[in-house]
Amino acid sequence: MKKLLFATALTVAGLGAFAQNVQLHYDFRRGNDKAAVPAGVFTSTVEMFKPDSYGSTFFFIDMNYGESGIKGVSLAYWEIARSLKFWDGPLAAHIEYNGGMGAFKINDNTTGAFRINDAWLLGVDYAWNNSSFTRGFTLEAMYKYIQGFGAPSYQLTGVWYMHMLDGKVTFSGFADFWKQTQHNRKFVFLTEPQLWYNFNKHFSVGSEVEISRGFASEDFAAYPTAAVKWNF
């Protein structure tokens, strides 16, 4: 669910507003891949975006529940990013951190745990919005270092939003492409488009589709969700 508030954040960035939301996604069955999420798993997402005089701060926290035989939280992951700009021009400096951990059930009496390797990213971003802030996108080009993965690499990210039908429908999402030399995966592609119906400025229902190659599995995969969202 990562970066999805950026699609909304672009709308308010030009207005100097604060944005925060909570989402709850139901993950449908993800096939026979051992790394995939089985049917019946819920994921919660908390996102925050706040612009200021020198740029903006964004973070999100994802938690999975009931995965791999675990009762309760089975995975926790977060990203925090800072865009810094105190000059004229289209580009802003971008610094970002990603990391997390998870748990899995070995047997009735034993539980195991694993880390999601820390990642640091440093680069630049460019944002565009139309005059009415109903459409916009951000492009990011970053140096990326994943702890324990050897030589540094790079990541390219795009984030977009589009408000339609007088704001009743929102199409938003992100796409990541990065180089990774571990686990026989030279390149990884991940995108998560979302479609929301906005009942009012606070409550939305919709769906997300995680589309990837080299992420949850080495092959192409597409995993849909059904979701609700509350905007504060």
N, C-alpha and C positions, 0 to 999 in steps of 0.2 A: 504493500500500500504506500510505499515510500514516495515522497516528493509531491503527493497529490494536492496538498494545500497550496503549493506554488501556483497551480493553475488558478486557484481562487485568489491567491495573494497578489498575482499580477493585476487583478482588478482593483484592489485597494491600495496598491503600492503608490500609485499616483495621487491618491487621496490622503495619504499619511495615516491610514487606519490600522487598527489592530485586528487580527483575525485568528480565530481558534475554533476547532471542531473536534468532535468525537465520532468515530465510525464503528459499526459492528458488522462484520462480514461473515456469512455462512459459506464455507468452502465446499463446493461439490466434489464428488469423487475424482481423484487425480490418477486413475489408472493403476497399473501394477508396478510402477516405479517405486522401489524401496525408499527412495528419498522424498517421495511425494506425500502430500497431505491426504489422509483418507477421508471418506465421507463423514459428515457430522462434526467437523472441526470448525470452531469459531475463531475469528481473529478480530481483536479490537485495535483501533488506531487512535492515538491522540496527536493532533498536529497544532503547531503554533507558528505564526508569522508576525513579526513586528518591525516595521520600518522606523528609521530615525534619521537624524541629520547627517549621518556618515554611512548610510547604507541600510542593511536589514539583517535580521537574525531569523533563522528558520530551524525548527526541529520537529521530529516525529518519533513516536515510540509505538512499536508493534508488539503485541503479545498474542501467541497462539495458545489455545486451550484444548486439552484432551488428546494431544498428538502422541503417537508412539506408546500408548497405554498409560500415559500420565494423567492423573486426575488433577485438574487445576491448570496453572500456567505451565506449558511445556516448552515455550521458547519466548525469549525477550530480545528485542533488537531495537537499536536507536541510531538515528543520524542527527547531527547538528551541523549547520552551515552558517557562515557569516559572509555576506557580501559587503565590501568596503569601498566607498567612493567619496572622496572629498575634493574632486577636481571636475572640470568640465570635460565632456566627451562621452561616447557611447558605451565604453567598457568599464566594468567594475572588477576589482580583485575578489577572488573567491577562495575561501579556506573551509575545509569540511572534515569531519570525523565520522566514521561508521564503526559499530561493534555490537557484540551481544553474546548470548550463551543460550544453551538449551539442555533439555533432559530427556532421557528415554528409559523405559522399563526393561530391565534385563530378565527378571523373574519376579515372583510375588514378594520377595524380600529384598531385592536389590534394584537400585536405580543408578543409572550412569549419567554422565554429563559431558558436554562438549562446548568448546568455544567457537564463536564466529570471529575469525582473525580480525584484529584491529586494522583499519585502513585509514590513511591520511591522504587528503587530496588538496592540491593547491593549483590555482589557475585563474582564468578570467571568465566573466559572463557578460552577455549582451541581452537586454530585454527590449521588447517592442509591444506597444499597445495601440489600438486604434483610438480615435478621439473620444469615443463614447465608452471606452473600457468594456466593450462586449466581446472583443477578441484580442488575443495576445499570445506571445510565446517568449521563452528564454532559451538561449543557447549557451552551453558551458563547455570549455575545453580545459582539461585538468591533467596535471601530473598526478600519478597515483602510486602509493606505496602500500602494499598489503604485508603485514607482519608475517614473517616466516615463508614468504613466497619468492624469495630471491630478489632479482633485479627489479627496480621500479618499472612501471609501465604508464599507460595513459588511459583516460576515460573521456568520452564525448557524451553529453547529455542534452536532451531537448525536452522542454516542458511546455504545454499549451493549454489554452482554455477557449471555449466558445459558448456564450450565452445566447439562447435562441428563444423565440416565442415569448418575447417580453420578459425574459428571465425565468420562465417556467421550466425550461430544459437547459441543462449544462452538459457539454461534452468536454472532458478534460483528461489529462494524463501526462505521462512522461515516457521517454525512451532512453535507455542507457546502452552504450557499446564500449567495452573495455577489453584490453589485452590481459590475458592470464596464462601463465606458463605451467601452473600446477594442475594435477589431476587430468592430464592429457587434454586440456581444454585451452587451446591457443587463444581463442576469442570467445567472448560472451555477449549475447544480446538479450536484453530484457525490456519489455514494454508493458504498461498497465493502463490501457484506456478505460475511462469510466464514463457512464451515462447516468445522469441524475434527473429525476423529476422533483422540482422544488415546490412543495405545497405552500410554503411561505418562506420568509427570510431565515427561519430557524431549522425547519424540518424537511428532510429530503429522503427519498427512496430511490434505489437504483441498482446498478450492477457494475462489476469490474471484471475484466478478463486479463489474466496474467499470461502473456505470450512470450516464450523464451526459447533460446537455443544455447546449450552449454551451461545452463543455470541449474534448474532442478534435475535435469538429466542432460546427457550429451546430445540428444536428439531434439527436434522441434517439439514443443509442447504448448498447449493452450488450456488454462484452468479458469472457469468462470466462478463468480460469486454472486450472491444476492445480499444487498446491504441496506442499512439505514444510516442516516447521518444527522447529527444535531450541531448546528452552527451557533456559537455563542455571540 
